[in-house]
Each structure stands twice: as structure tokens, then as C-alpha cells.
């Protein structure tokens, strides 16, 4: 029998140009830079992080993607659309960063992914409330405090 997987600590992306990647992420997401050294940078996502590593061999994702949770998916869709970034007008929201890393953007309120209250507070997101469908998923799995 194996060990229990508890979650994801971080996701690592290869990027062609670290400065360009950081500028793109900063344009579309509020974040704190955890650190930067040489050709690497780390973006805090509360109790997780995104690691960016500069590499001349970074290749665009076709099917592979990472689901990035945000506080307002539709606000991001509007910003991307306004900037002329090709994204769907409704439903699933997928976007590529400048190096071709594919992100599927999901709204925190719609998914079972949950941050503890203390982490939400520290992120300034304590007012986010799950939609009924997400609460039902959590309840079905016994993951709601009663």
C-alpha cells in the first residue's frame, strides 16, 4: 500500500524569458513574489506556489494544463478579452502564458478546492463563499465542518 497524497505544494513551469513571464503574470494576477534568483522566480499562491524556471527549451502545452484557482474567473475573462487575448466568451477559460504554459482558470466558488480560513484571511479573500454545487461536493465527501 502506498502513501497518501495530500495535495500539491507547487507547480513548476519552464518559461522562455523570466522577465516577460513575470510581467504577464503580474498583469493578470495579483500575487506576491516569494523570491527570485538567477533564472528562477517563485510566485506565492497562499500556502502553495508557482515556480518559474527560465529555459531555452520551453515548449508550448497542447493538452497538458494546470487548473489555477482565482477569486473571479469572469473578471479575468473580461481583462483577457479587453487585451485581445483569444479566450472563449463563456464556459471553460483556458489561456497560455507567453511561453505556452496552458492554464485552465477555475473560480474558487465553483470547485471543491478549499483554503483554510486563516489562509484565506492572509490572502485577503476571507469573503469568498462557495456556491451550492461546490458545497454539495464537499459535503458528499465529508469535508465540511458541521
N, CA, C and O atoms as a GROMACS GRO file, in nm:
protein
  584
    1UNK      N    1   0.084  -0.119   0.000
    1UNK     CA    2   0.000   0.000   0.000
    1UNK      C    3   0.088   0.125   0.000
    1UNK      O    4   0.190   0.129   0.069
    2UNK      N    5   0.048   0.225  -0.078
    2UNK     CA    6   0.128   0.347  -0.090
    2UNK      C    7   0.098   0.449   0.017
    2UNK      O    8   0.017   0.425   0.107
    3UNK      N    9   0.163   0.561   0.008
    3UNK     CA   10   0.140   0.671   0.100
    3UNK      C   11   0.027   0.758   0.048
    3UNK      O   12  -0.004   0.756  -0.071
    4UNK      N   13  -0.035   0.832   0.135
    4UNK     CA   14  -0.149   0.916   0.098
    4UNK      C   15  -0.100   1.048   0.038
    4UNK      O   16  -0.021   1.119   0.101
    5UNK      N   17  -0.145   1.081  -0.082
    5UNK     CA   18  -0.116   1.211  -0.142
    5UNK      C   19  -0.210   1.314  -0.080
    5UNK      O   20  -0.332   1.292  -0.078
    6UNK      N   21  -0.157   1.424  -0.031
    6UNK     CA   22  -0.237   1.522   0.042
    6UNK      C   23  -0.265   1.650  -0.036
    6UNK      O   24  -0.349   1.729   0.006
    7UNK      N   25  -0.200   1.671  -0.146
    7UNK     CA   26  -0.223   1.793  -0.222
    7UNK      C   27  -0.103   1.828  -0.306
    7UNK      O   28  -0.010   1.748  -0.321
    8UNK      N   29  -0.104   1.948  -0.359
    8UNK     CA   30   0.004   1.997  -0.443
    8UNK      C   31   0.068   2.117  -0.374
    8UNK      O   32   0.001   2.216  -0.346
    9UNK      N   33   0.197   2.107  -0.349
    9UNK     CA   34   0.271   2.216  -0.286
    9UNK      C   35   0.302   2.327  -0.386
    9UNK      O   36   0.290   2.445  -0.355
   10UNK      N   37   0.343   2.285  -0.507
   10UNK     CA   38   0.374   2.383  -0.610
   10UNK      C   39   0.366   2.319  -0.747
   10UNK      O   40   0.366   2.197  -0.762
   11UNK      N   41   0.360   2.406  -0.847
   11UNK     CA   42   0.366   2.367  -0.987
   11UNK      C   43   0.485   2.441  -1.046
   11UNK      O   44   0.505   2.559  -1.017
   12UNK      N   45   0.564   2.372  -1.129
   12UNK     CA   46   0.680   2.434  -1.192
   12UNK      C   47   0.657   2.448  -1.342
   12UNK      O   48   0.619   2.352  -1.409
   13UNK      N   49   0.680   2.568  -1.393
   13UNK     CA   50   0.670   2.596  -1.536
   13UNK      C   51   0.807   2.637  -1.589
   13UNK      O   52   0.879   2.712  -1.524
   14UNK      N   53   0.841   2.588  -1.707
   14UNK     CA   54   0.956   2.641  -1.778
   14UNK      C   55   0.907   2.759  -1.860
   14UNK      O   56   0.801   2.753  -1.922
   15UNK      N   57   0.983   2.867  -1.860
   15UNK     CA   58   0.949   2.986  -1.938
   15UNK      C   59   1.068   3.026  -2.022
   15UNK      O   60   1.183   3.005  -1.984
   16UNK      N   61   1.041   3.084  -2.138
   16UNK     CA   62   1.148   3.126  -2.229
   16UNK      C   63   1.220   3.249  -2.178
   16UNK      O   64   1.342   3.261  -2.194
   17UNK      N   65   1.145   3.343  -2.118
   17UNK     CA   66   1.201   3.468  -2.070
   17UNK      C   67   1.136   3.499  -1.936
   17UNK      O   68   1.017   3.529  -1.929
   18UNK      N   69   1.214   3.493  -1.830
   18UNK     CA   70   1.159   3.509  -1.695
   18UNK      C   71   1.097   3.647  -1.675
   18UNK      O   72   0.989   3.657  -1.617
   19UNK      N   73   1.162   3.752  -1.721
   19UNK     CA   74   1.107   3.887  -1.706
   19UNK      C   75   0.974   3.902  -1.777
   19UNK      O   76   0.880   3.961  -1.722
   20UNK      N   77   0.965   3.851  -1.898
   20UNK     CA   78   0.840   3.858  -1.974
   20UNK      C   79   0.730   3.778  -1.905
   20UNK      O   80   0.615   3.822  -1.897
   21UNK      N   81   0.765   3.660  -1.854
   21UNK     CA   82   0.667   3.576  -1.785
   21UNK      C   83   0.616   3.647  -1.659
   21UNK      O   84   0.495   3.650  -1.636
   22UNK      N   85   0.706   3.702  -1.580
   22UNK     CA   86   0.664   3.771  -1.458
   22UNK      C   87   0.576   3.891  -1.490
   22UNK      O   88   0.478   3.916  -1.420
   23UNK      N   89   0.608   3.964  -1.594
   23UNK     CA   90   0.526   4.079  -1.634
   23UNK      C   91   0.386   4.033  -1.675
   23UNK      O   92   0.288   4.098  -1.641
   24UNK      N   93   0.377   3.921  -1.747
   24UNK     CA   94   0.247   3.868  -1.789
   24UNK      C   95   0.164   3.825  -1.668
   24UNK      O   96   0.048   3.861  -1.656
   25UNK      N   97   0.225   3.748  -1.578
   25UNK     CA   98   0.152   3.702  -1.460
   25UNK      C   99   0.109   3.821  -1.374
   25UNK      O  100  -0.001   3.821  -1.319
   26UNK      N  101   0.195   3.922  -1.363
   26UNK     CA  102   0.161   4.040  -1.284
   26UNK      C  103   0.046   4.120  -1.348
   26UNK      O  104  -0.033   4.182  -1.277
   27UNK      N  105   0.038   4.118  -1.479
   27UNK     CA  106  -0.069   4.190  -1.549
   27UNK      C  107  -0.206   4.130  -1.519
   27UNK      O  108  -0.304   4.202  -1.506
   28UNK      N  109  -0.211   3.996  -1.508
   28UNK     CA  110  -0.341   3.930  -1.496
   28UNK      C  111  -0.374   3.876  -1.357
   28UNK      O  112  -0.489   3.842  -1.331
   29UNK      N  113  -0.277   3.867  -1.269
   29UNK     CA  114  -0.300   3.810  -1.136
   29UNK      C  115  -0.234   3.895  -1.028
   29UNK      O  116  -0.123   3.945  -1.047
   30UNK      N  117  -0.303   3.911  -0.917
   30UNK     CA  118  -0.241   3.974  -0.801
   30UNK      C  119  -0.163   3.865  -0.728
   30UNK      O  120  -0.219   3.759  -0.697
   31UNK      N  121  -0.036   3.888  -0.700
   31UNK     CA  122   0.043   3.789  -0.629
   31UNK      C  123   0.159   3.855  -0.558
   31UNK      O  124   0.193   3.970  -0.585
   32UNK      N  125   0.219   3.780  -0.468
   32UNK     CA  126   0.342   3.823  -0.402
   32UNK      C  127   0.454   3.737  -0.457
   32UNK      O  128   0.442   3.615  -0.467
   33UNK      N  129   0.563   3.801  -0.492
   33UNK     CA  130   0.680   3.729  -0.538
   33UNK      C  131   0.751   3.671  -0.416
   33UNK      O  132   0.800   3.745  -0.331
   34UNK      N  133   0.755   3.540  -0.408
   34UNK     CA  134   0.818   3.471  -0.295
   34UNK      C  135   0.968   3.490  -0.298
   34UNK      O  136   1.032   3.505  -0.194
   35UNK      N  137   1.023   3.490  -0.419
   35UNK     CA  138   1.167   3.508  -0.434
   35UNK      C  139   1.207   3.500  -0.580
   35UNK      O  140   1.130   3.455  -0.666
   36UNK      N  141   1.329   3.543  -0.605
   36UNK     CA  142   1.381   3.538  -0.742
   36UNK      C  143   1.532   3.522  -0.731
   36UNK      O  144   1.599   3.595  -0.657
   37UNK      N  145   1.584   3.426  -0.805
   37UNK     CA  146   1.728   3.401  -0.801
   37UNK      C  147   1.770   3.345  -0.935
   37UNK      O  148   1.716   3.245  -0.981
   38UNK      N  149   1.867   3.409  -0.997
   38UNK     CA  150   1.915   3.362  -1.127
   38UNK      C  151   1.799   3.356  -1.226
   38UNK      O  152   1.728   3.455  -1.244
   39UNK      N  153   1.781   3.245  -1.288
   39UNK     CA  154   1.675   3.226  -1.386
   39UNK      C  155   1.549   3.166  -1.328
   39UNK      O  156   1.472   3.102  -1.399
   40UNK      N  157   1.527   3.186  -1.199
   40UNK     CA  158   1.408   3.130  -1.135
   40UNK      C  159   1.334   3.236  -1.054
   40UNK      O  160   1.393   3.331  -1.003
   41UNK      N  161   1.202   3.216  -1.043
   41UNK     CA  162   1.118   3.302  -0.958
   41UNK      C  163   1.006   3.217  -0.902
   41UNK      O  164   0.965   3.118  -0.962
   42UNK      N  165   0.958   3.256  -0.784
   42UNK     CA  166   0.852   3.182  -0.716
   42UNK      C  167   0.740   3.279  -0.683
   42UNK      O  168   0.762   3.382  -0.618
   43UNK      N  169   0.619   3.246  -0.726
   43UNK     CA  170   0.501   3.328  -0.703
   43UNK      C  171   0.415   3.262  -0.597
   43UNK      O  172   0.374   3.147  -0.613
   44UNK      N  173   0.388   3.332  -0.488
   44UNK     CA  174   0.305   3.277  -0.380
   44UNK      C  175   0.159   3.267  -0.422
   44UNK      O  176   0.104   3.359  -0.484
   45UNK      N  177   0.097   3.156  -0.389
   45UNK     CA  178  -0.046   3.133  -0.406
   45UNK      C  179  -0.102   3.092  -0.270
   45UNK      O  180  -0.159   2.983  -0.256
   46UNK      N  181  -0.085   3.177  -0.171
   46UNK     CA  182  -0.128   3.143  -0.035
   46UNK      C  183  -0.031   3.043   0.025
   46UNK      O  184   0.085   3.075   0.048
   47UNK      N  185  -0.078   2.921   0.050
   47UNK     CA  186   0.006   2.817   0.108
   47UNK      C  187   0.066   2.725   0.002
   47UNK      O  188   0.116   2.617   0.034
   48UNK      N  189   0.061   2.767  -0.122
   48UNK     CA  190   0.120   2.696  -0.235
   48UNK      C  191   0.198   2.798  -0.318
   48UNK      O  192   0.194   2.917  -0.288
   49UNK      N  193   0.267   2.751  -0.423
   49UNK     CA  194   0.336   2.849  -0.507
   49UNK      C  195   0.356   2.796  -0.648
   49UNK      O  196   0.346   2.677  -0.674
   50UNK      N  197   0.383   2.890  -0.736
   50UNK     CA  198   0.414   2.861  -0.876
   50UNK      C  199   0.562   2.891  -0.894
   50UNK      O  200   0.607   3.002  -0.864
   51UNK      N  201   0.638   2.793  -0.944
   51UNK     CA  202   0.781   2.811  -0.968
   51UNK      C  203   0.802   2.833  -1.118
   51UNK      O  204   0.757   2.752  -1.199
   52UNK      N  205   0.870   2.941  -1.153
   52UNK     CA  206   0.901   2.970  -1.293
   52UNK      C  207   1.050   2.954  -1.312
   52UNK      O  208   1.130   3.010  -1.237
   53UNK      N  209   1.088   2.876  -1.413
   53UNK     CA  210   1.228   2.849  -1.439
   53UNK      C  211   1.260   2.881  -1.585
   53UNK      O  212   1.199   2.825  -1.676
   54UNK      N  213   1.354   2.971  -1.606
   54UNK     CA  214   1.388   3.011  -1.743
   54UNK      C  215   1.461   2.897  -1.813
   54UNK      O  216   1.555   2.839  -1.759
   55UNK      N  217   1.417   2.868  -1.936
   55UNK     CA  218   1.475   2.758  -2.013
   55UNK      C  219   1.457   2.787  -2.161
   55UNK      O  220   1.348   2.819  -2.206
   56UNK      N  221   1.565   2.774  -2.237
   56UNK     CA  222   1.558   2.797  -2.381
   56UNK      C  223   1.480   2.686  -2.451
   56UNK      O  224   1.443   2.700  -2.568
   57UNK      N  225   1.454   2.576  -2.381
   57UNK     CA  226   1.385   2.462  -2.444
   57UNK      C  227   1.238   2.451  -2.404
   57UNK      O  228   1.175   2.348  -2.429
   58UNK      N  229   1.182   2.555  -2.343
   58UNK     CA  230   1.040   2.552  -2.305
   58UNK      C  231   0.956   2.536  -2.431
   58UNK      O  232   0.977   2.605  -2.530
   59UNK      N  233   0.860   2.444  -2.426
   59UNK     CA  234   0.773   2.420  -2.541
   59UNK      C  235   0.627   2.439  -2.500
   59UNK      O  236   0.590   2.409  -2.387
   60UNK      N  237   0.544   2.490  -2.592
   60UNK     CA  238   0.403   2.515  -2.560
   60UNK      C  239   0.328   2.386  -2.527
   60UNK      O  240   0.355   2.280  -2.583
   61UNK      N  241   0.234   2.398  -2.435
   61UNK     CA  242   0.146   2.287  -2.399
   61UNK      C  243   0.036   2.274  -2.503
   61UNK      O  244  -0.017   2.375  -2.550
   62UNK      N  245   0.002   2.152  -2.538
   62UNK     CA  246  -0.113   2.130  -2.625
   62UNK      C  247  -0.232   2.088  -2.540
   62UNK      O  248  -0.330   2.161  -2.530
   63UNK      N  249  -0.225   1.971  -2.480
   63UNK     CA  250  -0.334   1.922  -2.397
   63UNK      C  251  -0.308   1.938  -2.249
   63UNK      O  252  -0.400   1.955  -2.169
   64UNK      N  253  -0.180   1.931  -2.212
   64UNK     CA  254  -0.144   1.942  -2.070
   64UNK      C  255  -0.177   2.080  -2.019
   64UNK      O  256  -0.157   2.180  -2.088
   65UNK      N  257  -0.230   2.087  -1.897
   65UNK     CA  258  -0.263   2.216  -1.838
   65UNK      C  259  -0.261   2.206  -1.686
   65UNK      O  260  -0.257   2.097  -1.629
   66UNK      N  261  -0.265   2.321  -1.623
   66UNK     CA  262  -0.276   2.332  -1.478
   66UNK      C  263  -0.402   2.411  -1.448
   66UNK      O  264  -0.426   2.515  -1.510
   67UNK      N  265  -0.482   2.363  -1.354
   67UNK     CA  266  -0.602   2.436  -1.312
   67UNK      C  267  -0.563   2.539  -1.207
   67UNK      O  268  -0.525   2.503  -1.096
   68UNK      N  269  -0.572   2.665  -1.242
   68UNK     CA  270  -0.537   2.772  -1.150
   68UNK      C  271  -0.665   2.831  -1.092
   68UNK      O  272  -0.753   2.873  -1.167
   69UNK      N  273  -0.675   2.834  -0.961
   69UNK     CA  274  -0.795   2.882  -0.893
   69UNK      C  275  -0.783   3.032  -0.868
   69UNK      O  276  -0.682   3.080  -0.817
   70UNK      N  277  -0.888   3.105  -0.905
   70UNK     CA  278  -0.891   3.250  -0.887
   70UNK      C  279  -1.017   3.290  -0.811
   70UNK      O  280  -1.109   3.210  -0.794
   71UNK      N  281  -1.020   3.414  -0.765
   71UNK     CA  282  -1.138   3.461  -0.691
   71UNK      C  283  -1.250   3.509  -0.783
   71UNK      O  284  -1.364   3.523  -0.738
   72UNK      N  285  -1.220   3.535  -0.911
   72UNK     CA  286  -1.325   3.582  -1.002
   72UNK      C  287  -1.285   3.550  -1.147
   72UNK      O  288  -1.220   3.630  -1.214
   73UNK      N  289  -1.325   3.434  -1.193
   73UNK     CA  290  -1.291   3.388  -1.328
   73UNK      C  291  -1.344   3.482  -1.434
   73UNK      O  292  -1.274   3.510  -1.532
   74UNK      N  293  -1.466   3.532  -1.419
   74UNK     CA  294  -1.526   3.616  -1.522
   74UNK      C  295  -1.458   3.752  -1.533
   74UNK      O  296  -1.449   3.808  -1.642
   75UNK      N  297  -1.410   3.806  -1.422
   75UNK     CA  298  -1.336   3.933  -1.426
   75UNK      C  299  -1.206   3.913  -1.504
   75UNK      O  300  -1.165   4.001  -1.580
   76UNK      N  301  -1.141   3.799  -1.486
   76UNK     CA  302  -1.019   3.770  -1.560
   76UNK      C  303  -1.051   3.754  -1.709
   76UNK      O  304  -0.977   3.803  -1.795
   77UNK      N  305  -1.160   3.683  -1.740
   77UNK     CA  306  -1.200   3.666  -1.880
   77UNK      C  307  -1.218   3.804  -1.948
   77UNK      O  308  -1.175   3.824  -2.061
   78UNK      N  309  -1.283   3.897  -1.877
   78UNK     CA  310  -1.305   4.032  -1.931
   78UNK      C  311  -1.172   4.103  -1.958
   78UNK      O  312  -1.156   4.166  -2.062
   79UNK      N  313  -1.079   4.093  -1.864
   79UNK     CA  314  -0.949   4.157  -1.880
   79UNK      C  315  -0.873   4.097  -1.998
   79UNK      O  316  -0.816   4.171  -2.079
   80UNK      N  317  -0.871   3.966  -2.008
   80UNK     CA  318  -0.803   3.899  -2.119
   80UNK      C  319  -0.865   3.939  -2.252
   80UNK      O  320  -0.794   3.969  -2.348
   81UNK      N  321  -0.997   3.940  -2.258
   81UNK     CA  322  -1.069   3.977  -2.380
   81UNK      C  323  -1.037   4.121  -2.420
   81UNK      O  324  -1.010   4.150  -2.536
   82UNK      N  325  -1.039   4.211  -2.323
   82UNK     CA  326  -1.008   4.351  -2.348
   82UNK      C  327  -0.868   4.368  -2.406
   82UNK      O  328  -0.844   4.457  -2.488
   83UNK      N  329  -0.775   4.282  -2.362
   83UNK     CA  330  -0.637   4.289  -2.411
   83UNK      C  331  -0.618   4.214  -2.543
   83UNK      O  332  -0.507   4.210  -2.596
   84UNK      N  333  -0.726   4.156  -2.596
   84UNK     CA  334  -0.716   4.085  -2.723
   84UNK      C  335  -0.660   3.945  -2.714
   84UNK      O  336  -0.621   3.886  -2.814
   85UNK      N  337  -0.656   3.890  -2.593
   85UNK     CA  338  -0.609   3.752  -2.575
   85UNK      C  339  -0.722   3.659  -2.617
   85UNK      O  340  -0.835   3.674  -2.570
   86UNK      N  341  -0.695   3.564  -2.705
   86UNK     CA  342  -0.802   3.475  -2.752
   86UNK      C  343  -0.847   3.377  -2.643
   86UNK      O  344  -0.774   3.285  -2.606
   87UNK      N  345  -0.968   3.398  -2.592
   87UNK     CA  346  -1.029   3.308  -2.494
   87UNK      C  347  -1.176   3.292  -2.530
   87UNK      O  348  -1.231   3.374  -2.603
   88UNK      N  349  -1.238   3.186  -2.480
   88UNK     CA  350  -1.380   3.165  -2.506
   88UNK      C  351  -1.462   3.274  -2.437
   88UNK      O  352  -1.418   3.331  -2.337
   89UNK      N  353  -1.579   3.301  -2.491
   89UNK     CA  354  -1.663   3.407  -2.435
   89UNK      C  355  -1.745   3.360  -2.315
   89UNK      O  356  -1.800   3.442  -2.242
   90UNK      N  357  -1.753   3.229  -2.294
   90UNK     CA  358  -1.828   3.173  -2.180
   90UNK      C  359  -1.777   3.032  -2.153
   90UNK      O  360  -1.706   2.974  -2.235
   91UNK      N  361  -1.815   2.979  -2.037
   91UNK     CA  362  -1.778   2.841  -2.003
   91UNK      C  363  -1.632   2.831  -1.961
   91UNK      O  364  -1.581   2.916  -1.889
   92UNK      N  365  -1.567   2.725  -2.007
   92UNK     CA  366  -1.428   2.698  -1.972
   92UNK      C  367  -1.339   2.815  -2.013
   92UNK      O  368  -1.358   2.875  -2.119
   93UNK      N  369  -1.243   2.846  -1.927
   93UNK     CA  370  -1.149   2.954  -1.956
   93UNK      C  371  -1.008   2.898  -1.954
   93UNK      O  372  -0.954   2.864  -1.849
   94UNK      N  373  -0.950   2.888  -2.072
   94UNK     CA  374  -0.811   2.842  -2.086
   94UNK      C  375  -0.730   2.950  -2.154
   94UNK      O  376  -0.778   3.016  -2.246
   95UNK      N  377  -0.608   2.967  -2.109
   95UNK     CA  378  -0.520   3.069  -2.163
   95UNK      C  379  -0.376   3.017  -2.155
   95UNK      O  380  -0.343   2.938  -2.067
   96UNK      N  381  -0.292   3.063  -2.246
   96UNK     CA  382  -0.150   3.028  -2.246
   96UNK      C  383  -0.069   3.149  -2.201
   96UNK      O  384  -0.097   3.262  -2.242
   97UNK      N  385   0.031   3.125  -2.116
   97UNK     CA  386   0.122   3.234  -2.082
   97UNK      C  387   0.216   3.256  -2.201
   97UNK      O  388   0.207   3.182  -2.299
   98UNK      N  389   0.304   3.355  -2.196
   98UNK     CA  390   0.390   3.385  -2.312
   98UNK      C  391   0.479   3.269  -2.357
   98UNK      O  392   0.523   3.267  -2.472
   99UNK      N  393   0.505   3.173  -2.270
   99UNK     CA  394   0.588   3.058  -2.305
   99UNK      C  395   0.507   2.938  -2.349
   99UNK      O  396   0.562   2.834  -2.383
  100UNK      N  397   0.373   2.952  -2.347
  100UNK     CA  398   0.288   2.843  -2.393
  100UNK      C  399   0.237   2.751  -2.284
  100UNK      O  400   0.172   2.651  -2.314
  101UNK      N  401   0.265   2.782  -2.156
  101UNK     CA  402   0.209   2.702  -2.047
  101UNK      C  403   0.059   2.728  -2.043
  101UNK      O  404   0.015   2.842  -2.036
  102UNK      N  405  -0.019   2.620  -2.047
  102UNK     CA  406  -0.164   2.634  -2.053
  102UNK      C  407  -0.226   2.632  -1.912
  102UNK      O  408  -0.200   2.543  -1.832
  103UNK      N  409  -0.307   2.734  -1.886
  103UNK     CA  410  -0.377   2.744  -1.759
  103UNK      C  411  -0.526   2.728  -1.783
  103UNK      O  412  -0.583   2.793  -1.872
  104UNK      N  413  -0.589   2.642  -1.706
  104UNK     CA  414  -0.736   2.638  -1.704
  104UNK      C  415  -0.775   2.716  -1.579
  104UNK      O  416  -0.740   2.678  -1.467
  105UNK      N  417  -0.847   2.824  -1.598
  105UNK     CA  418  -0.883   2.912  -1.488
  105UNK      C  419  -1.016   2.865  -1.430
  105UNK      O  420  -1.115   2.852  -1.501
  106UNK      N  421  -1.017   2.840  -1.298
  106UNK     CA  422  -1.140   2.799  -1.230
  106UNK      C  423  -1.168   2.895  -1.115
  106UNK      O  424  -1.076   2.949  -1.053
  107UNK      N  425  -1.294   2.916  -1.090
  107UNK     CA  426  -1.337   3.008  -0.985
  107UNK      C  427  -1.344   2.933  -0.852
  107UNK      O  428  -1.404   2.826  -0.843
  108UNK      N  429  -1.282   2.989  -0.750
  108UNK     CA  430  -1.279   2.927  -0.616
  108UNK      C  431  -1.419   2.888  -0.569
  108UNK      O  432  -1.436   2.784  -0.505
  109UNK      N  433  -1.517   2.970  -0.600
  109UNK     CA  434  -1.653   2.947  -0.551
  109UNK      C  435  -1.720   2.827  -0.615
  109UNK      O  436  -1.819   2.775  -0.562
  110UNK      N  437  -1.666   2.780  -0.729
  110UNK     CA  438  -1.730   2.673  -0.806
  110UNK      C  439  -1.669   2.535  -0.786
  110UNK      O  440  -1.725   2.437  -0.834
  111UNK      N  441  -1.558   2.524  -0.717
  111UNK     CA  442  -1.487   2.396  -0.708
  111UNK      C  443  -1.467   2.353  -0.563
  111UNK      O  444  -1.477   2.435  -0.472
  112UNK      N  445  -1.439   2.224  -0.544
  112UNK     CA  446  -1.424   2.173  -0.408
  112UNK      C  447  -1.290   2.212  -0.345
  112UNK      O  448  -1.276   2.203  -0.223
  113UNK      N  449  -1.192   2.254  -0.424
  113UNK     CA  450  -1.065   2.304  -0.372
  113UNK      C  451  -1.094   2.409  -0.265
  113UNK      O  452  -1.171   2.502  -0.288
  114UNK      N  453  -1.032   2.393  -0.148
  114UNK     CA  454  -1.064   2.480  -0.035
  114UNK      C  455  -0.937   2.524   0.037
  114UNK      O  456  -0.845   2.445   0.057
  115UNK      N  457  -0.935   2.648   0.076
  115UNK     CA  458  -0.827   2.703   0.159
  115UNK      C  459  -0.881   2.719   0.300
  115UNK      O  460  -0.996   2.758   0.318
  116UNK      N  461  -0.800   2.690   0.401
  116UNK     CA  462  -0.844   2.713   0.540
  116UNK      C  463  -0.871   2.862   0.564
  116UNK      O  464  -0.811   2.947   0.499
  117UNK      N  465  -0.961   2.894   0.656
  117UNK     CA  466  -0.995   3.034   0.684
  117UNK      C  467  -0.873   3.123   0.711
  117UNK      O  468  -0.870   3.236   0.664
  118UNK      N  469  -0.774   3.073   0.784
  118UNK     CA  470  -0.656   3.155   0.814
  118UNK      C  471  -0.579   3.190   0.686
  118UNK      O  472  -0.527   3.301   0.674
  119UNK      N  473  -0.572   3.097   0.592
  119UNK     CA  474  -0.501   3.123   0.466
  119UNK      C  475  -0.581   3.222   0.382
  119UNK      O  476  -0.524   3.315   0.325
  120UNK      N  477  -0.713   3.203   0.375
  120UNK     CA  478  -0.797   3.299   0.302
  120UNK      C  479  -0.782   3.440   0.359
  120UNK      O  480  -0.772   3.537   0.285
  121UNK      N  481  -0.781   3.450   0.492
  121UNK     CA  482  -0.764   3.580   0.558
  121UNK      C  483  -0.631   3.643   0.518
  121UNK      O  484  -0.625   3.761   0.483
  122UNK      N  485  -0.525   3.565   0.524
  122UNK     CA  486  -0.392   3.616   0.491
  122UNK      C  487  -0.384   3.659   0.345
  122UNK      O  488  -0.304   3.747   0.310
  123UNK      N  489  -0.465   3.598   0.260
  123UNK     CA  490  -0.466   3.632   0.117
  123UNK      C  491  -0.564   3.745   0.086
  123UNK      O  492  -0.574   3.789  -0.028
  124UNK      N  493  -0.637   3.793   0.187
  124UNK     CA  494  -0.736   3.898   0.166
  124UNK      C  495  -0.859   3.847   0.093
  124UNK      O  496  -0.926   3.923   0.024
  125UNK      N  497  -0.889   3.718   0.107
  125UNK     CA  498  -1.000   3.656   0.034
  125UNK      C  499  -1.101   3.591   0.129
  125UNK      O  500  -1.172   3.498   0.091
  126UNK      N  501  -1.106   3.640   0.252
  126UNK     CA  502  -1.193   3.578   0.353
  126UNK      C  503  -1.341   3.591   0.321
  126UNK      O  504  -1.424   3.521   0.381
  127UNK      N  505  -1.377   3.678   0.227
  127UNK     CA  506  -1.518   3.698   0.193
  127UNK      C  507  -1.568   3.601   0.086
  127UNK      O  508  -1.687   3.601   0.056
  128UNK      N  509  -1.481   3.519   0.029
  128UNK     CA  510  -1.525   3.424  -0.074
  128UNK      C  511  -1.613   3.316  -0.013
  128UNK      O  512  -1.580   3.258   0.090
  129UNK      N  513  -1.724   3.289  -0.078
  129UNK     CA  514  -1.817   3.185  -0.032
  129UNK      C  515  -1.842   3.088  -0.145
  129UNK      O  516  -1.863   3.128  -0.260
  130UNK      N  517  -1.838   2.960  -0.114
  130UNK     CA  518  -1.860   2.855  -0.213
  130UNK      C  519  -2.003   2.858  -0.264
  130UNK      O  520  -2.096   2.888  -0.189
  131UNK      N  521  -2.019   2.827  -0.392
  131UNK     CA  522  -2.154   2.810  -0.448
  131UNK      C  523  -2.210   2.675  -0.402
  131UNK      O  524  -2.136   2.586  -0.361
  132UNK      N  525  -2.340   2.662  -0.409
  132UNK     CA  526  -2.408   2.541  -0.359
  132UNK      C  527  -2.352   2.412  -0.418
  132UNK      O  528  -2.338   2.313  -0.347
  133UNK      N  529  -2.321   2.411  -0.548
  133UNK     CA  530  -2.270   2.289  -0.612
  133UNK      C  531  -2.137   2.247  -0.551
  133UNK      O  532  -2.113   2.128  -0.531
  134UNK      N  533  -2.050   2.342  -0.521
  134UNK     CA  534  -1.921   2.309  -0.459
  134UNK      C  535  -1.941   2.261  -0.316
  134UNK      O  536  -1.875   2.167  -0.272
  135UNK      N  537  -2.033   2.324  -0.244
  135UNK     CA  538  -2.063   2.280  -0.107
  135UNK      C  539  -2.119   2.138  -0.107
  135UNK      O  540  -2.086   2.059  -0.018
  136UNK      N  541  -2.202   2.107  -0.205
  136UNK     CA  542  -2.259   1.972  -0.214
  136UNK      C  543  -2.149   1.868  -0.237
  136UNK      O  544  -2.152   1.761  -0.177
  137UNK      N  545  -2.052   1.900  -0.323
  137UNK     CA  546  -1.940   1.809  -0.346
  137UNK      C  547  -1.862   1.786  -0.217
  137UNK      O  548  -1.827   1.672  -0.184
  138UNK      N  549  -1.834   1.894  -0.145
  138UNK     CA  550  -1.759   1.883  -0.021
  138UNK      C  551  -1.837   1.804   0.084
  138UNK      O  552  -1.780   1.721   0.155
  139UNK      N  553  -1.966   1.830   0.093
  139UNK     CA  554  -2.049   1.759   0.190
  139UNK      C  555  -2.054   1.610   0.158
  139UNK      O  556  -2.046   1.528   0.249
  140UNK      N  557  -2.068   1.576   0.032
  140UNK     CA  558  -2.074   1.435  -0.009
  140UNK      C  559  -1.948   1.360   0.031
  140UNK      O  560  -1.954   1.240   0.057
  141UNK      N  561  -1.836   1.428   0.034
  141UNK     CA  562  -1.708   1.365   0.070
  141UNK      C  563  -1.678   1.377   0.220
  141UNK      O  564  -1.573   1.332   0.266
  142UNK      N  565  -1.770   1.438   0.297
  142UNK     CA  566  -1.747   1.454   0.440
  142UNK      C  567  -1.642   1.557   0.472
  142UNK      O  568  -1.574   1.546   0.574
  143UNK      N  569  -1.628   1.657   0.386
  143UNK     CA  570  -1.523   1.757   0.404
  143UNK      C  571  -1.573   1.893   0.452
  143UNK      O  572  -1.501   1.992   0.443
  144UNK      N  573  -1.695   1.899   0.501
  144UNK     CA  574  -1.748   2.024   0.555
  144UNK      C  575  -1.754   2.016   0.707
  144UNK      O  576  -1.794   1.915   0.764
  145UNK      N  577  -1.712   2.125   0.771
  145UNK     CA  578  -1.729   2.133   0.916
  145UNK      C  579  -1.878   2.151   0.944
  145UNK      O  580  -1.944   2.232   0.880
  146UNK      N  581  -1.927   2.079   1.037
  146UNK     CA  582  -2.071   2.089   1.070
  146UNK      C  583  -2.093   2.182   1.185
  146UNK      O  584  -2.208   2.203   1.227
   0.00000   0.00000   0.00000
